[in-house]
Structures are given as C-alpha cells and as structure tokens.
C-alpha cells in the first residue's frame, strides 16, 4: 500500500526511472524553477551512484532544518516521498514559511507524481496525508496553488478541503485546513 515517508536510498532505481519519465516530458531543464528542476540541476549528476544518491537523500532531509544553509529566497522545507514498497511514485514538499513569491504563486505545499503513476488518486492521497504533518509544523491553514488550467490539480486540492481565495499570475490559490 502506498505511503508518504521520509526520503530513503532503497528506492534509488525506481527514483531514477521516475526522473527519466519527468525528463521525457520536458521537466528538469535549466528553465524549470520547480523543486524537481532545481534538484535535477543541483544533484542530478550524482544520482547514478549509490553513494551520490545517498548523499542527495541526506541533503534533502537536511533542508527541513532551519540551520541548514540555503540560497536566498529558499525556506526550510520537509520533503516526503510517496512510495509503494521500493517503487517511487511521487513526492511532496512542505515549505515551513511563505516568502512573497510563495504567497503569490508557490504556496506551502508542492507535489509531483511520476507520469506513469498519474490519474490513480496518488496526488490526493499524498496531499491528505501531508495535512496532519503540516499541522504539526504549526501551519494551519496551508496555502496550495496550481496553474489556472490544471484541472487535475484543482480537483486534488478541492478534494482535500481547499477553498479558492483568488487567482494571481495564472495561479489559483487555495487555503486548506490542516487541523
């Protein structure tokens, strides 16, 4: 049964296969400002070796700690992976605070489901599973955004209790209660 967990090295091969799926749809390029894009640019060259992948896993776990050095404008974030056994299905990131950009466009939570695992309810299950974790971090309600033409993501957010506040810069902004 799929579950939301801390990143682990045991899903290495499945993670690499998922990255290839994302790359095939044009993600991970230098212009991709999503978490997947940033991580592909920063760590992608090290993912092929077990040691490099293990170092990546530890680095993204450390991103949740306030004392971890980070680029300007990047906030502490808890990254969780959605897996079924050793199969990597997707990931979710909980940003612990909002910058001006995140308030306008990015929100507290971002998520990706690998292309071959989409349209099976995984995104909804991930978001619903993350709400108690977000609440434990002291965030209630949580801001979740999606592109204004992303019907699937809108349905995921609404199924998780999201209430539309407005649209800004092509992004729909929803507030979701966590408690």
N, C-alpha and C positions, 0 to 999 in steps of 0.2 A: 504494500500500500504506500503511495507517495507520501512524503513528509517534508516539512521545512526544517532544515538542520544548519548548523554551523558548517562552513566550508571544510571539506575533508579531501585528502590526497587520494583516497581509494576510488574516486570517480574520474581519475585522470583521463583514461582513454575515452570515456563517454563525453567528458567535457571537451576534449579535442575534436571529437566528431560534431558536437553541437556548434563549436566555433566555426568549423568548416561550413555548416549549414547557414550560420549568420553571414559569413563572408560571401557565400554564394548569392545571398540576396542583397549584397552591397553594403553591409554593415562593417564596422571596424576600420574604415578608411580614415585618413587624416582629418577629413571634414566631419566625421561622426563625433559629435560632442556628448553622446550618451555615455553612461558608465561603461558599457561594452566597448565603445570606441576608445575611450580613454585608457581602459585596461589593456586592450589589444595593442595600442601604441606603446604603452609603458612596459608591459610584461610579455607580450606575445612571442617575442624572440626567445624566451626562456621556458615556455610551456612544454616543449617537446621532451625535455628530460625529466625524469622523476625528481631530481634534486631541485631543478628550476621550478617545477610545478609546486613542490612542497614549500619553497620559499615564497611563491606567489600566494599560496593559501595562508601562510602566516602573515604576510603583508596586508592582505585584505581583512584578516581578523583584527590586526592592529589598528586599522582605520577607525574602529569603533572607540578607541581610547582617545580622550581629549588631548593627552600629552604627545600623541604621535605627530611628528612634523608633517605638514601638508601644504600644498600650494595655496596661495591667496584665493579666497572665494570658495574653497572646498571645506566642508564642515565634517565633523565626525559622523560616521555612518556605519550602521550594523548591516553587514551583508549576510544573507541567508540563501542557501541553495535548496531547491526543490528536487528531491531525488526519489527514485523508486529502486531500492537496493543500491546497486552500483551504477544505475543509469541516471545521468544528469538530465533533468527536464527543464530547468529554468532557474532563475534567481530573482531575488528581491532585495532592495536596499532601503533601509530606513535612515533617513537623514535626521539627525538629532535636533537640528535647528534650521531655521529658514534664513537665507540671505535675501537680499532684494530680488535677485534673479529667481531663486527658488519660490519665493512668494508669488511672483508674477507667472512663472512658467513651469518650474520643475516639481514643486511640492515636496512633501516629506517622504513619499514612497515612490520608487520607480521599480519596474519589474520587466522581465523578458522571459518568454517561453520559447524554447528552441522550435524552429519551424516544423519539424516532424512531429511535435507533440502538441501543436495548437489545436484549438477547437474541440478540446476534450474536458474543459472545465478546470484545467490546472491553474490558470491565472486567478480565477475566482477563489479557488481553494487556497492559493498562496496568500492572496490579499486578506481573506478572512482569518487565516491562521496567524498572520502578522499583527492583526489589530490588538490582541492581548499583550503581545511583546511591546508594541508601540505604547500602549497604555502604561506598562511597567516602566518605560523610559520617561514617563511623565508628560506624554504628548496626548492631548485629548481636547478637541477633535484633531484629526490628521488631514492635511491637505493632499489630495491626489489629483493629478491633472492628466489630460490626454489631448491629442490633436483633435480639433473640432470635427474631422471627418473619420475618426477611428471609432466606428460603431461598436466593434467588439470590446474595446477597452472601456467605452462608456457603459456598456451593459455590465461588465465586470465590476466597475465602481458602484453603479447603482444597485447591483445585487448584494453589495457589501454594505449598503446603507448610505451611500454617498448622496449628498444633496447639492445640486448645482447652485453655485453662487453667481458665476458670470463667465464670460469668455474674454480672454486677454491675449493679444498677439497670436491668434489662431489656436489657443489652448482653452479647453473647457476646464474650469476649476471647481472641484467638488470638495466638500467637507464631510468627513466620515467619522462618526463617533467611535471611540475605541473602548469605552468602558461600559 
